[in-house]
Amino acid sequence: MRSNPSTIVKNLPVQRGCPWSSLVVVVCSALTLWCSTISATAESQRRVVRGKEIVVSYGATRRTLPFGREAMSRLRLPKELRLRALAADRTVGVVTSAQRSGIEPGSPVLVDHAEVARLCAKIEKLNKHIPLLCEANSLYKIGATPDDPRFASQYAHALISSESAWNISTGTPSVTVAIVDTGVNYNHPDLHGNIRTNVGEVTGNGIDDDANGYVDDVYGYDFALLDGDPADEHGHGSHCAGIVGASGNNGAGVSGMNWNVGILPVRVLDASGSGTNADVAAGIRYAVTRGSSVISLSLGGNDESVTIDDAISAARSADILVVVAAGNDSDNNDVRPTYPANSAWDNVISIAATNSVDRLASFSNYGAFTVDVAAPGESILSTWLGSSYEYRDGTSMATPLVAGLAGLMKSVNPSLRYYDLKGILMGTVDQLSSLRGRVLSNGRINALNAVSLASTGGPYPTPNPGVSSGQSAGAYVLSLRVRKSGNRRLLTGKAKDIDGNPIGDLNIRLRCSGLKTQALNSDDDGFYGFKVSRPRKSITCYVADLFGNRSKKLKVN
């Protein structure tokens, strides 16, 4: 949905497990079938129940060795292992634990790549005169495709590899994504099952049962009308909610980025699609108190708001990623800012929109420094009012797709911090020539890459994947202050890590409205300083590093 600019509207690298092969996901030792379950038409690796089973073969040497059990009888195994099954040509064997490890069939356990590597090394040592291939035994299946009848009309999922990502996770209700918008049609048949309800509240009794300061907020809250019913009277918020979490594989309608998720409806815009700074800020703070993991903000305007920025800061303190639409005015946000997309807080990720041929949408705002990543946002089919579905265009549509992907990442790794989410989202993009110099990451989101990386223990990319330096262990805190120096103004600050330690040799850029960007590196104490001529009228300045971290904005006069 295009917004009125004058108001607020609107394949992971495989880990090496042994000298001969790459280790991937291990199949549970209780599995009765072995490698023949690998389909010749396999599209992507599926995350499955995992145990300690490995596969050993003679590989290219099989033509010179005897066939059958005589060949495999040459295989010597450590005492803790046994040969469980042979391939059809009897030159490949599945090796598993000699004794049950206590894992119940169907129970998920963590992959221990180091243990598989150790066992492969033992097998190699015992069979040092016979070249072997040894790796974890993996299960492959075709990509998960939901049975939603209009899924074929959702081109975005094919572009960003959603089906392969769904082989890893389809989401969980324990992850909450707040839709801060025109409300949500929470009775829509494709949304209702994923709406997060407030179990501490009783519907319609006029009492704040859970004492959270909001009466009857069972489904969320309406800050436009100040009541506990965040029903959508416009359609925009419902469209965004469906992109995040329309129930997948339910035989109806469309599929959201999450088949299962907790959608929190927060209404801050009225039936015309407009709202105030105060309402938007209140909605963000409410989403914080309700335990959101991600906040989706498909709204914006030209005026900066310290009230909204303060609410975003509260979300940062609660470790929440705020996903914001870059705007729909075909403008460069580096030159003409849009808010809150241009907020200096580093828990904000700003989203541009692409189309079905992976080019920047004609309406989308962009910015080499201020817009972080792109996602499909043109001709997007999603839920609407009543039981209907509609196609809509806008960075408003790209934004919940990114927010939904962040929620999917949290479903596989709840420990991810907001800067992990941001770094992974930006660091796993499909880089596109059409987006180079248009967004900071130079790319469009890839769901498979993002969820695959999120399911590991890291390390994760910094918020700017274009920087090869491994300096960032998370997010940096950049400060900025000003003092007079004759006819000049001296702007100084310090770069610190999240633990308060100074960061030296960090590239810092000073950006001021109407002035040329200045750049330098911080010293060993994290200090940096810039001089600018005294402006004829008040200007706004901030500093940013190449990882996407920014200071608060500062008025200079």
Summary of the structure (lengths in Angstrom):
residues: 557
radius of gyration: 26.4
end to end distance: 37.8
largest distance: 90.9
contacts: 2058
relative contact order: 0.11
helix: 21%
strand: 25%
